[in-house]
């Protein structure tokens, strides 16, 4: 994959990774929580955001729980959307606007404890974001709970268009 100029978001993420390791996840989570207010309100934590992979966590706390004490279905969707959206966001040139086009979430089992989402992009998807004015990618995301099971199957389709000037 050819090197491209880092976008504004990628430059901010790089600065977070210059901090001591113990502060990196906190700094990443704070930045994204301020940019994407709903993710901040729900308590989505950014554990890793580099290369073609993101790792985010949502702790099973009262503010994100459903009536049976597990992470709410909508909060689970937010976690999947955040993991994929933040990843698309660090790769999309500043001249393009990301838009969530489709969320596919299949709830398979009741989750237990905290949820962790891992999203990945292929080199081809990243290259398309740089070379195509408009396009879309379907981003794989794996969500596991504290017991190690995958309570949901999810994938998000992100589109991009040129920003209006």
URQUITA-V930110 format. One record per residue. N is the residue number from 1. RES is the residue in three letters. PHI is phi in whole degrees, -180 to 180 (* if undefined). D_LAST is the distance of its C-alpha to the last C-alpha in Angstrom with 1 decimal. Layout:
n=(N,N)
res=(RES,RES)
phi=(PHI,PHI)
d_last=(D_LAST,D_LAST)
//
This chain:
n=(1,2,3,4,5,6,7,8,9,10,11,12,13,14,15,16,17,18,19,20,21,22,23,24,25,26,27,28,29,30,31,32,33,34,35,36,37,38,39,40,41,42,43,44,45,46,47,48,49,50,51,52,53,54,55,56,57,58,59,60,61,62,63,64,65,66,67,68,69,70,71,72,73,74,75,76,77,78,79,80,81,82,83,84,85,86,87,88,89,90,91,92,93,94,95,96,97,98,99,100,101,102,103,104,105,106,107,108,109,110,111,112,113,114,115,116,117,118,119,120,121,122,123,124,125,126,127,128,129,130,131,132,133,134,135,136,137,138,139,140,141,142,143,144,145,146,147,148,149,150,151,152,153,154,155,156,157,158,159,160,161,162,163,164,165)
res=(UNK,UNK,UNK,UNK,UNK,UNK,UNK,UNK,UNK,UNK,UNK,UNK,UNK,UNK,UNK,UNK,UNK,UNK,UNK,UNK,UNK,UNK,UNK,UNK,UNK,UNK,UNK,UNK,UNK,UNK,UNK,UNK,UNK,UNK,UNK,UNK,UNK,UNK,UNK,UNK,UNK,UNK,UNK,UNK,UNK,UNK,UNK,UNK,UNK,UNK,UNK,UNK,UNK,UNK,UNK,UNK,UNK,UNK,UNK,UNK,UNK,UNK,UNK,UNK,UNK,UNK,UNK,UNK,UNK,UNK,UNK,UNK,UNK,UNK,UNK,UNK,UNK,UNK,UNK,UNK,UNK,UNK,UNK,UNK,UNK,UNK,UNK,UNK,UNK,UNK,UNK,UNK,UNK,UNK,UNK,UNK,UNK,UNK,UNK,UNK,UNK,UNK,UNK,UNK,UNK,UNK,UNK,UNK,UNK,UNK,UNK,UNK,UNK,UNK,UNK,UNK,UNK,UNK,UNK,UNK,UNK,UNK,UNK,UNK,UNK,UNK,UNK,UNK,UNK,UNK,UNK,UNK,UNK,UNK,UNK,UNK,UNK,UNK,UNK,UNK,UNK,UNK,UNK,UNK,UNK,UNK,UNK,UNK,UNK,UNK,UNK,UNK,UNK,UNK,UNK,UNK,UNK,UNK,UNK,UNK,UNK,UNK,UNK,UNK,UNK)
phi=(*,-77,-76,-124,-66,-63,-81,-58,-64,-64,-66,-66,-61,-60,-65,-63,-76,-84,-74,-56,-51,-66,-106,-62,-63,-61,-64,-61,-64,-65,-59,-70,-66,-82,-78,-109,-57,-63,-64,-65,-62,-75,92,-64,-109,-96,-90,-154,-153,-157,61,-103,-143,-129,-132,-125,-132,-129,-74,-81,-112,-47,-66,-118,-93,-97,-73,-110,86,-106,-63,-58,-57,-67,-69,-64,-62,-61,-62,-64,-64,-67,-61,-79,-67,-64,-67,-61,-59,-78,-104,-76,-57,-59,-81,-122,-112,-81,-138,-73,-101,-153,-118,-119,-132,-111,-86,-97,-141,-68,-83,-130,77,-74,-115,-125,-113,-122,-112,-138,-120,-91,-59,-65,-65,-64,-62,-63,-61,-85,-98,-104,-62,-128,178,-154,-136,-100,-104,-73,-143,-109,-117,-122,-103,-63,-88,90,-86,-104,-74,-137,-109,-144,-151,-123,-106,-109,-109,-143,-137,-65,-71,-79,-104)
d_last=(28.8,27.0,25.6,21.9,20.0,20.1,16.9,16.7,18.9,21.3,21.8,22.7,25.0,26.7,27.5,29.1,31.2,32.5,34.2,37.8,38.1,39.4,36.2,33.6,33.5,33.5,30.6,28.5,29.5,28.7,25.2,24.4,26.3,24.2,20.9,22.3,24.6,26.6,27.5,28.6,30.7,32.4,33.2,31.5,32.4,30.7,33.6,32.0,28.6,28.8,28.8,28.8,30.3,29.8,32.7,32.4,35.2,35.8,39.1,41.3,41.3,42.1,38.5,37.5,40.8,42.0,45.3,47.2,46.0,43.7,39.9,38.5,37.1,33.7,33.6,34.5,31.6,29.3,30.9,30.2,26.6,26.1,27.9,25.9,22.4,22.9,24.1,21.1,18.8,20.5,20.1,16.6,14.4,11.7,9.1,10.7,11.5,15.3,17.0,20.8,22.2,25.9,28.4,31.9,34.4,38.1,40.3,43.5,45.5,45.6,44.0,46.0,44.7,41.4,38.8,37.1,34.2,33.7,30.7,30.4,28.2,29.6,28.7,27.7,25.2,23.6,23.5,21.9,19.0,18.4,19.2,17.9,14.3,15.6,18.9,21.1,23.9,26.9,27.8,31.4,32.4,36.0,37.2,40.6,42.6,45.0,47.8,45.9,45.5,42.3,42.3,39.2,37.6,33.9,30.9,27.3,24.9,21.3,18.6,15.2,12.2,9.0,6.3,3.8,0.0)
//
